[in-house]
Structures are given as structure tokens and as C-alpha cells.
Amino acid sequence: MALTEEQQQDVDKQNAIENNRASNAADQEATRASNMAAQEAKRAKLETLRMAKDVLVENRRTQAASEATDITASAITTLATELNTFVNS
């Protein structure tokens, strides 16, 4: 039994709505996954900075007073970059 033209239009409209909903869900999932990856990368970078700072503080603590140097932001970021390069190699 064939559908009337009006019924077929309703079926086509419903199919279009479902396809649009599925497309939107896929887009939202892709955006969410991208946001999660960016957030995880930032967390890892901050953890590397914390680790670099801790290493430099511990190294500073174990040095003699005459050998000790100030810990700078540049020294922390340099060590963090080196750690990150090592981990990702």
C-alpha cells in the first residue's frame, strides 16, 4: 500500500529531523572530544611545570649556599620544556 503524498512528506520531514539530530549529536561529540583533549594537554603542561619547579627547588636546597642560584621563571620553563621533550620522544 502506497503512502499518500501528505504521508510521504511527513515521513520525509521526520527523516530529515532525525538526520539533523544525529548530525548535531556527532558535531557536539566532536567538539566535546576536542575540548577534553585541549584540557588534558593543558593539565599535562601545568603538571610538567610543577614538576620542573619541584626539581629546581630540590636541587637548590641540596646545593651549598655559595653554589646556589635563584630559581627564575625562565629556568622553570626551560626545564619543563626539556622534560616535555623527553617524555614525548
C-alpha positions as CSV (number, residue, x, y, z in Angstrom):
1,M,0.0,0.0,0.0
2,A,1.5,3.3,-1.1
3,L,1.5,6.4,1.2
4,T,-0.4,9.4,0.2
5,E,1.7,12.5,-0.8
6,E,1.0,14.1,2.6
7,Q,2.1,11.0,4.5
8,Q,5.2,10.7,2.4
9,Q,6.0,14.4,3.1
10,D,5.6,13.7,6.9
11,V,7.9,10.7,6.6
12,D,10.5,12.7,4.7
13,K,10.2,15.5,7.2
14,Q,10.7,13.1,10.1
15,N,13.7,11.6,8.4
16,A,15.2,15.0,7.9
17,I,14.7,15.9,11.6
18,E,16.3,12.6,12.7
19,N,19.3,13.1,10.3
20,N,19.7,16.7,11.6
21,R,19.6,15.5,15.2
22,A,22.2,12.8,14.5
23,S,24.4,15.3,12.8
24,N,24.1,17.7,15.7
25,A,24.9,15.0,18.2
26,A,28.0,14.0,16.2
27,D,29.2,17.6,16.0
28,Q,28.7,18.1,19.7
29,E,30.6,14.9,20.5
30,A,33.5,16.0,18.2
31,T,33.6,19.4,19.9
32,R,33.5,17.8,23.4
33,A,36.3,15.4,22.5
34,S,38.4,18.3,21.1
35,N,37.7,20.3,24.3
36,M,38.7,17.4,26.5
37,A,41.9,16.9,24.6
38,A,42.8,20.5,24.9
39,Q,42.0,20.5,28.6
40,E,44.1,17.4,29.2
41,A,47.0,18.9,27.3
42,K,46.8,22.0,29.5
43,R,46.7,19.8,32.6
44,A,49.8,17.9,31.5
45,K,51.6,21.1,30.7
46,L,50.8,22.5,34.2
47,E,51.9,19.3,35.8
48,T,55.2,19.4,33.9
49,L,55.7,23.0,35.1
50,R,55.1,21.9,38.7
51,M,57.5,19.0,38.4
52,A,60.2,21.3,36.9
53,K,59.7,23.7,39.8
54,D,59.9,20.9,42.3
55,V,63.1,19.6,40.8
56,L,64.7,23.0,40.7
57,V,63.7,23.7,44.3
58,E,65.1,20.4,45.5
59,N,68.3,20.9,43.5
60,R,68.6,24.4,45.1
61,R,68.0,23.0,48.5
62,T,70.8,20.4,48.2
63,Q,73.4,22.9,47.0
64,A,75.9,24.7,49.2
65,A,75.0,28.3,49.8
66,S,77.9,29.5,47.8
67,E,76.8,27.5,44.7
68,A,73.1,28.3,45.0
69,T,71.4,30.4,42.3
70,D,68.0,32.0,42.2
71,I,65.2,30.0,40.6
72,T,63.7,32.0,37.8
73,A,60.6,31.5,35.7
74,S,62.9,31.1,32.7
75,A,64.7,28.3,34.4
76,I,61.4,26.5,35.3
77,T,60.1,26.8,31.7
78,T,63.4,25.7,30.2
79,L,63.4,22.6,32.4
80,A,59.7,22.0,31.7
81,T,60.3,22.1,28.0
82,E,63.2,19.7,28.3
83,L,61.1,17.3,30.4
84,N,58.2,17.6,27.9
85,T,60.6,16.9,25.0
86,F,62.0,13.9,26.8
87,V,58.6,12.4,27.6
88,N,57.2,12.9,24.1
89,S,60.3,11.5,22.3
